[in-house]
Structure formats: C-alpha cells, structure tokens
Amino acid sequence: MPKIIRLCLIGALHVTCYLWLIPQVIMPRFGSTGSKAAVACVVTLSLVLVTLMFRKKKQPEKKTGR
C-alpha cells in the first residue's frame, strides 16, 4: 500500500477518535481518565505505524559459494 494512503488512513483514525469517539463515547462514560488513555493508545498506535512504514528493510546478506 502506498505511504500516502497509509498516512491518510492514520489521519482518518485521528479525526474519528478526536471528533467522535472521545467526546461522544469515552468522555461521558469514563471521564478525563478514559480520554487520556484513549489519546495515549491512538498516539502510540500511530507512532508504531509510522515508524514501521518509514523503517528501512535490511538487505539479506549474499553468501559466497566457497
């Protein structure tokens, strides 16, 4: 999947979480503690996805036939 599509999907995750999930679902039921936990989870997930996306893959070592 191209990197730009992944970045757009991560952005959509943040928009959904910050504009709907936290204010409408998490805040009324769990309060500020729940919203802090949700933000921490979303940020951690995004950092992992972006790190994995931009990490360079290791080249396999070529073995000589000797």
Secondary structure, DSSP 8 states (H G I E B T S, - for coil): --HHHHHHHHHHHHHHIIIIIIIIIIHHHHHHHHHHHHHHHHHHHHHHHHHHHHS-----------
